[in-house]
Amino acid sequence: MRKSRFTEAQIIGMIKEQEAGMPTAEVCRRHGLSPATFYKLKSKYGGMTVSEAARLKALEDENVKLKRLLADAMLDNVVLKDL
């Protein structure tokens, strides 16, 4: 998965600028992103603080790890049943 070129703090700052009254087109132009990308980020990070965004990232990473462990365990289970 492609890594974002903006940190969570920068994304939340952009959203706060837009919520403070700056037009969306101006925010997008200043930061060099498309309006579609801005609204996608806003749907994910809107209403969050920086600490909440960091917690979300940690939970997403943990979820990926747990899914990988589950897939490995299920694969081992299938192999043992075949034997």
MDAnalysis code that builds the backbone (N, CA, C; Angstrom):
import MDAnalysis as mda
import numpy as np

u = mda.Universe.empty(249, n_residues=83, atom_resindex=np.repeat(np.arange(83), 3), trajectory=True)
u.add_TopologyAttr("name", ["N", "CA", "C"] * 83)
u.add_TopologyAttr("resid", np.arange(1, 84))
u.add_TopologyAttr("resname", ["MET", "ARG", "LYS", "SER", "ARG", "PHE", "THR", "GLU", "ALA", "GLN", "ILE", "ILE", "GLY", "MET", "ILE", "LYS", "GLU", "GLN", "GLU", "ALA", "GLY", "MET", "PRO", "THR", "ALA", "GLU", "VAL", "CYS", "ARG", "ARG", "HIS", "GLY", "LEU", "SER", "PRO", "ALA", "THR", "PHE", "TYR", "LYS", "LEU", "LYS", "SER", "LYS", "TYR", "GLY", "GLY", "MET", "THR", "VAL", "SER", "GLU", "ALA", "ALA", "ARG", "LEU", "LYS", "ALA", "LEU", "GLU", "ASP", "GLU", "ASN", "VAL", "LYS", "LEU", "LYS", "ARG", "LEU", "LEU", "ALA", "ASP", "ALA", "MET", "LEU", "ASP", "ASN", "VAL", "VAL", "LEU", "LYS", "ASP", "LEU"])
u.atoms.positions = np.array([
    [0.837, -1.167, 0.000],
    [0.000, 0.000, 0.000],
    [0.889, 1.240, 0.000],
    [0.491, 2.241, -0.758],
    [1.292, 3.452, -0.876],
    [1.208, 4.276, 0.398],
    [2.335, 4.755, 0.841],
    [2.389, 5.576, 2.044],
    [2.005, 7.012, 1.686],
    [1.199, 7.625, 2.530],
    [0.765, 8.998, 2.310],
    [1.952, 9.946, 2.448],
    [1.940, 11.003, 1.675],
    [3.030, 11.969, 1.800],
    [2.741, 13.007, 2.886],
    [1.575, 12.888, 3.510],
    [1.211, 13.776, 4.609],
    [1.093, 12.973, 5.900],
    [1.513, 13.566, 7.002],
    [1.341, 12.920, 8.300],
    [-0.092, 13.152, 8.777],
    [-0.474, 12.428, 9.819],
    [-1.823, 12.608, 10.366],
    [-2.015, 14.037, 10.858],
    [-0.978, 14.608, 11.459],
    [-1.071, 15.981, 11.966],
    [-1.296, 16.974, 10.819],
    [-0.611, 16.774, 9.691],
    [-0.794, 17.665, 8.545],
    [-2.200, 17.530, 7.970],
    [-2.695, 16.304, 7.884],
    [-4.032, 16.076, 7.344],
    [-5.081, 16.738, 8.227],
    [-4.951, 16.563, 9.541],
    [-5.907, 17.175, 10.462],
    [-5.810, 18.694, 10.395],
    [-4.612, 19.223, 10.195],
    [-4.448, 20.662, 10.028],
    [-5.152, 21.181, 8.788],
    [-5.063, 20.431, 7.691],
    [-5.761, 20.830, 6.455],
    [-7.270, 20.839, 6.673],
    [-7.773, 19.833, 7.356],
    [-9.211, 19.753, 7.608],
    [-9.659, 20.914, 8.487],
    [-8.849, 21.256, 9.492],
    [-9.179, 22.377, 10.377],
    [-9.189, 23.702, 9.606],
    [-8.257, 23.866, 8.637],
    [-8.245, 25.079, 7.810],
    [-9.554, 25.205, 7.044],
    [-9.997, 24.100, 6.467],
    [-11.229, 24.116, 5.685],
    [-12.436, 24.373, 6.581],
    [-12.446, 23.784, 7.765],
    [-13.563, 23.988, 8.685],
    [-13.583, 25.403, 9.249],
    [-12.424, 26.075, 9.254],
    [-12.345, 27.447, 9.754],
    [-12.883, 28.461, 8.750],
    [-13.196, 28.008, 7.543],
    [-13.795, 28.912, 6.580],
    [-13.038, 29.079, 5.283],
    [-11.849, 28.512, 5.169],
    [-11.092, 28.612, 3.930],
    [-11.762, 27.706, 2.874],
    [-11.921, 28.198, 1.655],
    [-12.535, 27.357, 0.616],
    [-11.724, 26.082, 0.358],
    [-12.442, 25.017, 0.065],
    [-11.797, 23.721, -0.154],
    [-10.802, 23.793, -1.303],
    [-11.156, 24.493, -2.370],
    [-10.261, 24.610, -3.516],
    [-8.945, 25.284, -3.123],
    [-9.020, 26.268, -2.246],
    [-7.814, 26.970, -1.793],
    [-6.935, 26.056, -0.938],
    [-7.547, 25.301, -0.048],
    [-6.786, 24.365, 0.797],
    [-6.080, 23.337, -0.089],
    [-6.807, 22.807, -1.071],
    [-6.234, 21.800, -1.970],
    [-5.079, 22.376, -2.785],
    [-5.244, 23.603, -3.266],
    [-4.192, 24.227, -4.064],
    [-2.946, 24.480, -3.224],
    [-3.128, 24.965, -1.995],
    [-1.984, 25.266, -1.118],
    [-1.176, 24.027, -0.763],
    [-1.870, 22.905, -0.604],
    [-1.193, 21.684, -0.162],
    [-0.907, 20.712, -1.296],
    [-1.368, 21.024, -2.492],
    [-1.050, 20.203, -3.660],
    [-1.750, 18.864, -3.701],
    [-3.053, 18.853, -3.442],
    [-3.801, 17.611, -3.564],
    [-5.139, 17.895, -4.220],
    [-5.754, 16.855, -4.737],
    [-7.018, 17.029, -5.445],
    [-8.163, 17.113, -4.440],
    [-9.266, 17.733, -4.857],
    [-10.424, 17.787, -3.954],
    [-10.948, 16.397, -3.584],
    [-10.862, 15.444, -4.501],
    [-11.319, 14.088, -4.197],
    [-10.475, 13.480, -3.078],
    [-9.176, 13.681, -3.135],
    [-8.291, 13.180, -2.093],
    [-8.585, 13.875, -0.772],
    [-8.831, 15.181, -0.836],
    [-9.134, 15.923, 0.385],
    [-10.382, 15.376, 1.053],
    [-11.447, 15.149, 0.282],
    [-12.683, 14.657, 0.873],
    [-12.548, 13.219, 1.366],
    [-11.694, 12.414, 0.708],
    [-11.442, 11.061, 1.195],
    [-10.736, 11.119, 2.550],
    [-9.737, 11.996, 2.665],
    [-9.032, 12.156, 3.933],
    [-9.951, 12.735, 5.005],
    [-10.824, 13.650, 4.595],
    [-11.751, 14.260, 5.549],
    [-12.728, 13.232, 6.088],
    [-13.158, 12.294, 5.226],
    [-14.078, 11.270, 5.716],
    [-13.402, 10.333, 6.702],
    [-12.101, 10.142, 6.544],
    [-11.374, 9.252, 7.444],
    [-10.949, 9.960, 8.726],
    [-10.448, 11.182, 8.630],
    [-9.869, 11.883, 9.774],
    [-10.724, 13.030, 10.310],
    [-11.868, 13.304, 9.709],
    [-12.694, 14.424, 10.137],
    [-13.155, 14.277, 11.578],
    [-13.025, 15.325, 12.372],
    [-13.457, 15.309, 13.759],
    [-12.469, 14.680, 14.721],
    [-11.297, 14.296, 14.248],
    [-10.304, 13.665, 15.114],
    [-9.257, 14.670, 15.570],
    [-8.637, 14.324, 16.692],
    [-7.450, 15.057, 17.111],
    [-6.235, 14.238, 16.671],
    [-5.062, 14.802, 16.833],
    [-3.842, 14.127, 16.401],
    [-3.632, 12.836, 17.194],
    [-3.914, 12.864, 18.489],
    [-3.717, 11.656, 19.303],
    [-4.696, 10.558, 18.903],
    [-5.930, 10.922, 18.554],
    [-6.903, 9.924, 18.098],
    [-6.476, 9.318, 16.762],
    [-5.900, 10.135, 15.882],
    [-5.425, 9.631, 14.596],
    [-4.259, 8.666, 14.785],
    [-3.381, 8.969, 15.717],
    [-2.260, 8.062, 16.007],
    [-2.781, 6.747, 16.562],
    [-3.786, 6.808, 17.411],
    [-4.396, 5.590, 17.969],
    [-5.056, 4.773, 16.863],
    [-5.729, 5.437, 15.923],
    [-6.346, 4.748, 14.788],
    [-5.292, 4.017, 13.969],
    [-4.176, 4.659, 13.709],
    [-3.086, 4.044, 12.948],
    [-2.556, 2.816, 13.667],
    [-2.379, 2.918, 14.993],
    [-1.888, 1.780, 15.777],
    [-2.871, 0.617, 15.729],
    [-4.157, 0.926, 15.815],
    [-5.172, -0.130, 15.759],
    [-5.224, -0.790, 14.381],
    [-5.061, 0.007, 13.324],
    [-5.046, -0.564, 11.972],
    [-3.844, -1.490, 11.788],
    [-2.684, -1.090, 12.295],
    [-1.490, -1.935, 12.207],
    [-1.680, -3.237, 12.972],
    [-2.264, -3.140, 14.165],
    [-2.513, -4.342, 14.961],
    [-3.508, -5.263, 14.258],
    [-4.507, -4.678, 13.625],
    [-5.511, -5.465, 12.908],
    [-4.879, -6.235, 11.749],
    [-3.958, -5.610, 11.031],
    [-3.266, -6.287, 9.933],
    [-2.464, -7.465, 10.462],
    [-1.783, -7.261, 11.585],
    [-0.992, -8.332, 12.191],
    [-1.868, -9.511, 12.601],
    [-2.997, -9.203, 13.230],
    [-3.901, -10.257, 13.679],
    [-4.522, -11.022, 12.506],
    [-4.856, -10.321, 11.435],
    [-5.395, -10.991, 10.245],
    [-4.366, -11.929, 9.642],
    [-3.113, -11.514, 9.634],
    [-2.051, -12.359, 9.099],
    [-1.873, -13.612, 9.958],
    [-1.910, -13.443, 11.281],
    [-1.799, -14.587, 12.187],
    [-2.962, -15.562, 12.002],
    [-4.160, -15.040, 11.837],
    [-5.321, -15.886, 11.624],
    [-5.206, -16.660, 10.320],
    [-4.767, -15.995, 9.266],
    [-4.612, -16.668, 7.975],
    [-3.573, -17.785, 8.074],
    [-2.464, -17.536, 8.763],
    [-1.439, -18.566, 8.944],
    [-1.981, -19.753, 9.739],
    [-2.738, -19.473, 10.795],
    [-3.299, -20.547, 11.614],
    [-4.302, -21.370, 10.813],
    [-5.113, -20.718, 10.000],
    [-6.086, -21.445, 9.182],
    [-5.379, -22.297, 8.139],
    [-4.312, -21.799, 7.565],
    [-3.548, -22.556, 6.582],
    [-2.913, -23.789, 7.232],
    [-2.339, -23.603, 8.419],
    [-1.770, -24.731, 9.152],
    [-2.846, -25.777, 9.470],
    [-4.015, -25.322, 9.814],
    [-5.124, -26.192, 10.124],
    [-5.505, -27.040, 8.907],
    [-5.582, -26.421, 7.748],
    [-5.920, -27.142, 6.513],
    [-4.851, -28.175, 6.180],
    [-3.602, -27.816, 6.339],
    [-2.503, -28.729, 6.041],
    [-2.551, -29.926, 6.974],
    [-2.814, -29.701, 8.252],
    [-2.884, -30.814, 9.217],
    [-4.070, -31.731, 8.933],
    [-5.172, -31.184, 8.478],
    [-6.339, -32.011, 8.147],
    [-6.066, -32.875, 6.921],
    [-5.276, -32.353, 5.975],
    [-4.942, -33.136, 4.765],
    [-4.048, -34.313, 5.097],
    [-3.222, -34.181, 6.121],
    [-2.324, -35.272, 6.498],
    [-3.120, -36.284, 7.263],
])
